Amino acid sequence: MQTVTLNNGVEMPILGFGVYQIPPEQTEQAVTDALAAGYRLLDTAAAYGNEEAVGRAIKNSGVPREELFVTTKLWVQDTPAEENTKRAFETSLTKLGLDYLDLYLMHQPYGDVYGQWRAMEALHHEGRAKAIGVANFYPDRLLDLVINNKVTPAVNQIETHPFFQRTADQELMREHGVQIQSWGGFAEGKNDIFTHPVLSGIGEKHGKSVAQVVLRWLTQRDVVAIPKSVRAERMAENIDIFDFELTDDQMAAIAALDTGGTLFFDHHAPDMVSWLSARRLDG
């Protein structure tokens, strides 16, 4: 497995397994299968409601903890944000059955971001979160956080796929030492991605599926990817991407697919800001 080195020296696998939208009752088996397929980066979140299932799979896997890279995410906290962030961290850690996290991400750029980040900085300083970062931060919000805080986020997990490639965002992150990570790498099947003629044609030339082409394209751009599946055969396919390389012409052909806009929702849209900011997790 190839890795990327975060801004604090921590090594992170460039390809992992995500559990977004996997129901809790299916998550334990899915993570068990992913670990058996060779994945060592696992990505979950408090908002996904399946941290406990991820924790059970880790416990029963027999994989040494030091071989794993486990990420979860903080949801928007009520005031006092620092105190509630630390409480949320402890809740996630307990559900996962772990003593520390490899990466703790702020899931949304809303609420008392500074209070939440101060608490995350403290958790990082204590060694309980080996790295801390953010998710869904557009360049303005990310740069504001970088400039006005002591610890620069190690990672920014954002929507990134062939139809919304985030090249300018990635360049800004690179300038400030922030690692880009993709969510929605397959665009959740939108724009007929799995039958797209450009991607299918490239796949045929390499004897690979469209999913493998997309994951290779992401990782070849130094973007960390976390594909999701509940099928063991698809997990094995998704991790089998390091035996081929896309040519410059193929990378350029995929680059031409960029629409420059989200296929899901805009974190700048007032209605989305209101909806996400008002949502609270049970317990």
N, C-alpha and C positions, 0 to 999 in steps of 0.2 A: 504493500500500500504506500503510495506517495503521501507526503506530508507537506504542510506549510508551517513556517515558523512565525508565531505571533509576535507582537511588539515587545513582549516581556520574555521572549525566549522559549515559551511553551510550544511544543510540537503538536499539531492538530492534523488528523487524517484529512485528506482532500476530498474523500468520498465517505459518506456515512449513511445512516438509515434514519428516516424521519417517521414519526407516528401521528402526524396531524391527520385528523378525521378517521383514525382507526378506532372503532368502538372499544371501550375498556375490556369487554369480554373477549375480544379478538387480539388484543394488544400483546398479552403474554406470549401466546403462540407465535405471533408475528416476530417479536423481538427474539424469541428463542431460535426461530428459523434464520433470522438475520445474523445472529451471532454464529450459528453453525455454518453459514455461508461465508463468513470471514469478516463481516463488518465489525468495527470496533468503536466507531463514532456513533453514538445514539443521541437523537435530538427529540426532546419532548417539551412540555410547558404546563404550568399550572392550569392554564385555560383549556388544555386538551382533555383534562379529566382522566388521564390514564397513567399518571406517574406511578401509582401503586403497582399496576400491572407491569410496567417497565422494570420496577424494582424487583418484583418476583422473578422475572425472567433473568435478570442479572444474578440474583442470588442462587438460582438453580442451575445456572449455565456452567459453573466450574471454571469460567474464564477469570484469571487473576485480575483484581481491581486495577492494578497498575497498567494493564494492557488496554483498559477501556478509556474512552474519552466521552464523558456524559455531560450533556447540556440540558438545562431546563430554563424556564423564563418566568420573570416576574410580571404579574399583571398590575394594572394601574391601582395604586394604593390611596386610601383616604388619609387625611391628615390625622395625627402627625406621621408624615411619610417615612421618615427615617426609622421610627420605631416599628411601623407596620411592615416596612420592607424586611427588616430583620426577622420579624415574626413569620412573614410569608416564606422567607428563605428556610427557616427551621421546619416549617410545615412541609415544604417540598423535599427537603433532605430526609425527613422522617418517612414520608411516603415512598421515597426511592430506596430507603434503607441504607443510605450511604453516610460516610463521615465527611466527605467533601465533594464539591463539584469541580469538574474540569473547566466548565464555562457557564457563567450565569449571565443571562441576557435580560435587559429591560425590553419587554415585549412591545410596548407602544410608546410613542413620543408625547404622552399626555400626562396631565396631573402635575404634581410637584416633582418634576424630573430631577431637579437639583437635589432635593431631599432624598429621593430614591437613590440617586447616584452616590451621594455621600455615604449612605448605608452600604451600598455595594462596594465602594472603595474600602470601607472598614472591613468588610468580609474578605476582600481580596488581601488586605494587609495582614489579616489574621491567618491567611493561608487556607481558609475554608472554601474559597472560590479561587482556583488557580489562575483563572482569567475572567475578566468581566467585559461585557459589551452591550450592544443594543440591537434592536430589530426595528425595521420600518422607519428608520430615520432618513429623511431626505437631506440633501447636502447642507441646506441652511441650518437645520436643527442639529445635524451632526457636527458641523463646524462650530456652532455656538457652544456645544458641550465640550468639544476639544479645547477651545480657547479658554474657557472659563472654569476649568477643573484641573485637578492635579494629575489624575490618571486618564490617559487617552484610551477610549474603548479599543479593545483588541479585535473585535469583530462587529460588523454591521450586517445583519441578516435581512435581505430585502428581496422583493419579487424580481427574479432574473431568469429569463428564458429567451428563446430565439426571437420572440416578437416584442420583447421589452428588455434590451440587452444591457442597459445601464453603464455604458462604456465611460461616459463623462463622470458619472458617480464613482466608478471604480478608480479612475485616474485621481480624483480628489482624495479618495481613501488611501490610495497608494502614497500620495504626497504626505499624508499625515500618519502613516503607519497603521492604518486600519485594514483588516482583512475583510474582503467581501465574501459573503456566503449567500447562496441562492435559496429562496423558497419558491415553490411553484415551478420548478425547472422544466416540467413537462406541460406547463400552462394549463394543467388539469384537463388536458385533452382539447382545449379550445383551438379554434382555427384549423381543425382537422390535422393537428400536429403529427399524429401517428401515421397518416397517409399523405403527408405533404410531399409533393413531387421532388422538391429540392433535397429534403432530408432523406427521403426514400432512395433517391438516386445515389446519394453519397453512401448510404448504407449498403446498397447493392455492390458498389465498387469495393467495399471492404469486407463484405460478407457479414455485416452487422445489422442489427435492428435500428429503427429510428431512435428508440430510447437510448441505445448505446451511443449513437452518433451525438445526440444532445448532451449526454453526460461527458463524452469525450471532449466536445466543444467547450463545455463549461470548465472542466478541469484543465484543458489546454490553455484556457484564459486565466488560470490560477484562481478560479472561482470554486470555493468549497460547495459541494452539492450533497443533498440529503434526500434522495428519492425514496418514495414510500410504495410499499406493496404488501398485500397479505398473501401473495402466492410465492412459495419457496422457489419455484423455477424462475420466476421473474426477478426475484432477489439475486439469484445466481447470475442471471443474464446482466443485470445492472452493474454488478461489481466487476464484470469481465470486460473492462474497457482499456486496459493498460498494455495490450498487445498490438495496438495499431495507433497511427497518428494521422490527423487530418492535414491535408496539404494547405499551402497558403491560398490556393485558388478555392478550395473547399471552405476554408474559414471565411474567405471573402464572400462566397455565395451565401453562407449563413448570415453574415453581417448584413447583407442586403434585405433580410427578412424583418429587420427591426422597424417597428411602427412608431417607436419613441413614446409610447403611452401604456398605461396599465390596462390589463385585461380584467381586472378584478374590482378594485376600489381605490380612490384617491385619498390619501391621508391628509390632503389639504382641504378637502371638501367639507363645508360646515356641517352637513348632516352626518357625515361619517365621523367627524370629530365629536359631535354630540353623542352619537350612539356608542362609540367605543369608550368615551370618557365616562359615560353613565353606567356602563356594565360593571357588575361586581360578581365575584365568584362566591359560590356557597361556602360558608365556613371561613 
